[in-house]
Amino acid sequence: MASSPCGSNSFDSGLEIKTRSVEQTLIPLVSQITTLINHKDKPRKSEKTLRAIQRVGQAVNMAVGRFVTVGEAIAIENQELKEEMSFACYDARRAGDTIAHLTDVVTLEPPETDGRATIFSDKAGMVKAARMLLSSVTKVLVLADRIVIKQIITSRNKVLTTLEQLEKVSSFQEFVQIFSQFGNEMVEFAHLTGDRQNDLKDEKKKSRMAAARAVLEKCTMMLLTASKTCLRHPDCDSARINKDGVFQRMRLALEQVIEIVTEARPNGEGDILPVSIYMGIREFKNQLEGLREGLCLLSKENLTALLEVVLEHTEDFTDSAYTSHEHRERILELSRQARLELEQLNAAWMQTVSDFVQEMEEEEEELAILKTCQCMNELKKELHNAAAELAADLLKYHADHIVLKALKVSGGEGSLEALAEYTCKLSEQKEQLVETCRLLRHISGTEPLEITCIHAEDTFQVTGPQIISAAQTLALHPSSKIAKENLDVFCEAWESQLNDMSILLREIIDLFEGRRGEKRNYLSLPRPGKLSANLKNIKPVKLDSEEQTAIAKVGLELRLLTSDLDSESEKWEDQEHEIVRQGQGMSSMAYSMYLFTRGEGLLKTTQDLFHQAEVFAEEGYKLYSSLRAFSTQLGDDERANFTAETEKLVALCQKLQITTRMPVQGKNSTFLKVDSSIQNIKSILTVVVYILPLCNKLIKKYKCEQSSLGSPQSWRETPLQTPVHEDCLSGKNGNGFGVKSLEHHMANLTFLESK
């Protein structure tokens, strides 16, 4: 979106688009303008073609008019942006009028004797109008996006103010009143930041936002029990330390969210991750490829320095007390071999340069490059195995949470001596987990996974001492119910992080082995209250071992279907197409339900599963709507087959929705409902796995068949029609104006049918 389709020059907006909603809103407009500009090189057009082009110009102008109306309403509601927004809207309206005028058949030159007419005599005027339109519309969208950022900042400020009030309360009655307000403010903040997280284009920022929001979510419950404990035992130092730690962590997380949405880092720091071994190896191998292709200008010393940076970081593995002797020796051996291979490569390289690239020396250099790359690959594999095995063994060893249980018992008995013993063991366990997270970061393979590793490391580092202070409080007040509840909450947070670490490890292994790749993750459970009306009477229970075994087979079938769907999604040229994105989202939700069948993942109880299944059905309806819009552009024969498949999808989604809303009583009926829900989800995925490649095939077919005027838009940019409600203009949506309102109007461009 940085350049105009009008030519090679960038349109003069000076704005970088950072969110998907702004980018996707611009796509239909860019597509229409591209159509108009692409026809400027064919000056003679038939009357039928002229009429078609005129309709495109009018469609653009009408869409811009509706768009500008919303933009002007935004300006009225937000006085600080009124002047900028008004100017941008004025420019957009003027550019739209110009385009409509330049494509108006009435204003064109009269037809020649062959019945054809000349169009776009004012070529420079069309290019100028197109650039102005794209620039001004982009400016309006980015200004609207600033309002979204302002809403997040305002919401954060409210949360922060209430947080300070909570920290100072001295009575239970006052605390209950303020915490109720705090809860409502946190829900609003969670919704705003969740929408922003999903909208961000930068995957690193999305991961950082997810980490900060996870901290806030978990700390909210910790804050409740830690504050109540402190109020009940005001003279207890360990209770105060416990509470202060929660408040401090929440403030840091709130600040991190604002840093992400405003892109403002303290002291001018950049958003730079610590160097990881995988990234270092990738950079080193890229330089070797450049050397092979004659593109690398590095000196021998610089190439050696790059390798030494990588090998220096392997000391995190070799110096670790938790790395096995076998892995340590193998890593040291491969490090020595890498240095030797690079020395031989440097010798071959220098010989090639001095002999003016003779054939024999080139072969020696190529062989040296291959051997060096192979050595680095073996080193990477060895590091991966070392970290993954350590993490897997550690997670397995601590799966029974023996230390946590012992801390609860010794605290409840008031045994300070036993508490001291298990405090040391928990501190040791914390150090093991922290170091393991550091090693996992080195081999994670992607920056988003690196960020998740850093988040896990920080969580263990902070939560360990908080558990200890909570246990000390209980040991000093063994009969205190609130102190016991507080310790339980912090122990649950520890167990939850161990579970998250297990999922993280599986993602890292899957990525290394090429099974899942960098897939979008569906991390959020349904918002409380949104879909829970029909689930209030369902008792949240966990499956027992027998039920877990019974459901494992169907879960595995679900896992295989998600793999098939991921595979089909990866074949799409346009990964941002609405249909493939919706399919990927459904795959991620299905994967979370597969993890439930294994007793893993974010879905803990049957109620969590039913919530997720109902959201899955809702996403299926959205995909159905997208497919219906897509089918309107197909020929009659193709549409008939396509429609038959999409109707299967909507019928299955209805069936799943009925199943999830069906009331049940008793253990057996609950399990049957779980099984039925997953079977329905399997059936839906089977249809989606069939439809996705069919859509991809049709898109490729029609792209090939497009003539110069055949379709006024690229199929990879097919917008999905979104109904516009009057509420958007009247402000009845309760959220004010923003990018979403503008998105609705830009989606309603009138497109020409292929002729």
Protein Blocks (a to p, Z undefined) as FASTA:
>chain_A
ZZcfkbmbdcdehpacfbfklmmmmmmmmmmmmmmmmmmmmmbccfklmmmmmmmmmmmm
mmmmmmmmmmmmmmmmmmmlmmmmmmmmmmmmmmmmmmmmmmmmklpccddfkopacehk
llmlmmmmmmmmmmmmmmmmmmmmmmmmmmmmmmmmmmmmmmmmmmmpcbfklmmmmmmm
mmmmmmmmmmmmmmmmmmpmblmlmmmmmmmmmmmmmmmmmmmmmmmmmmmmmmlmklmm
mmmmmmmmmmmmmmmmmmmmnopaehhiacdddddfklmmmmmmmmmmmmmnopaccdfk
lmmmmmmmmmmmmmmmmmpmkbcfklmmmmmmmmmmmmmmmmmmmmmmmmmmmnoopakl
mmmmmmmmmmmmmmmmmmmmmmmmmmmmmmmmmmmmmmnommmmmmmmmmmnopaklmmm
mmmmmmmmmmmmmmmmmmmmmmnopaklmmmmmmmmmmmmmmmmmmmmmmmmmmmmmmlm
klmmmmmmmmmmmmmmmmmmmmmmmmmmmmmnomnopadddfbccdehklmmmmmmpccd
dddfklmmmmmmmmmmmmmmmmmmmmmmmmpmblmbfklmmmmmmmmmmmmmmmmmnopa
jblbfmlmmmmmmmmmmmmmmmmmmmmmmmmmpcfklmmmmmmmmmmmmmmmmmmmmmmm
pccedjklmmmmmmmmmmmmmmmmmmmmmmmmmmmmmmmmmmmmpcfklpgcdfkloccd
ddddfklmnopnonopafklmmmmmmmpccdddZZ
